[in-house]
């Protein structure tokens, strides 16, 4: 559970959150039983050979073919075990050998890749026996406390690609880790990195769910990336896709030859529940072996690959056929599957974080499983990104709604500030017909003054509002246009827009309280105490402990193209309130106004519900962050 104190250790066990803000649904009575782990699935190498095991309940026979037996279909049969499993040991088969399973169903031959393959030659190629041993060195990384996390979402293929003709790899990501560390990032979140068709994709079309993308470098390169991230003090969260598999190059499809209604066979629903926005390819969450398959996949990333968390994609389509809050189309087995996985993680590795993308504003997503919730630790929050993006991109100042901004700043799930991930840019919000925030503000002129000022305003809110802040790759140096999986990040802009990078670095430092002056930004308590919908300003306070110097932090945001030489707000306490950040500083950009704001000496007198107040200068489209001097 995210802590409220920066001094608490990150490795402590989670505790149950407070009661949800709205009733959570009762546990589903039709939850499928959770099977015990089927040992040794896939290809398990040992000193003298490799053991192969696969689930194919409708096959008449199964054999393994590969480089070790010249791909002969009947050379190496598997023996039938209970409950549709097949297994055999192949002496001499070793890591690096290619293989497939050869099945017969009513006389019809079928060849498929191993559903549990850790490595494939490519999505249309062969499985590869993978040696799980890896030298992790002295890796004893500890996950940062969740109230100090700053996430940087990245796409491996474009994050650090050598050029437009070649994709980035797991080993090209570490080249930029010193930059991210110095920026203040302590967690990277990778778009899905499992094998997909071709070499370019956002990753949301998983063909081989257990195999790391071959064009990115495969499993060993992925482990090396995680190892190096940990050496730089950076956690790794992986995006996983369990709402559908495929649709392309999908070896799970009709795996052992059985299906109904032209459906996907044993791994999928074969009725109306199969339908998703990505095809009729929803996994059968009620079948014990499929539940085990997905559970094993989730735990593999955390155990075998030492990832520090998972972000589950579009879980609304796991808990409901159409991704809606409609009980008639609920999928109780999808609900119980997610609960089971989160319970397993909480029991065995509670420091790892699980993040849901649901975007329906449902507090049950992050409610404890003991209270009937799904048990995710945090969730992407549409209640923040949608109103804040609208406030930033609306052309006319008069149309900005400060009450909507205030509501976005104070949204809570389960009475916990860190049950939500907040952002203005993500891979979804800057693609599929949508653009980066600066581009939305000034189409075709993302480096315009308006774009720089208002996107910086948005960044400051992300870093000061309650929640776990997240940036999308390149956001800090004003990446423009729309995100596509074929266009590399333009790293030369780090130097061209060094001032804006400096702005983000300063904001992240304050968010993480690296200077000991803004601990309130790591805290649970938020109060929006000033809303001026006429002049378009809001002010709010953050607090972690008892308040006072170094803790209570005040943020004043101006959403209008109108500067104020003296603007009065209430103050939570007496004394001098020092400006820790002024987004109008010319050091951030030569076009900024450099309007000086020295701080506030609090005066006694009721204002904004406080017993003190003071006046300060604030520039157009600017944010000031203040805290008390000791």
Secondary structure by P-SEA (a helix, b strand, c coil): ccccccccccccccccccccccccccccccccccccccccccccccccbbbbbbbbcccccccccccccccccccbbbbbccccccccccccccccccbbbbbbcccbbbbbccccccccccccbbbbbcccccccccccccccccccbbbbbbbccccccccccccccccccccaaaaaaaacccbbbbccccccccccccccccccccccccccccaaaaaaaaaaaaaacbbbbbbbbccccccccccccccccccccccccccccccccccccccccccccccaaaaaaaaaaaaaaaccccccbbbbcccccccccccccccccccaaaaaaaaaaaaaaaaccccbbbbbccccccccccccccccccccccccccccaaaaaaaacccccccccaaaaaaaaccccccccccbbbbcccccccccccccccccccccccccaaaaaaaaaaaaaaacccccccccccccccccccccccccccccccccaaaaaaaaaaaaaaaacccccccccccccccccccccccbbbbbbbbccccccccbbbbbbbcccccccbbbbbbccccccccccccccccccccccccccccccccccccccccccbbbbbcccbbbbbbbcc
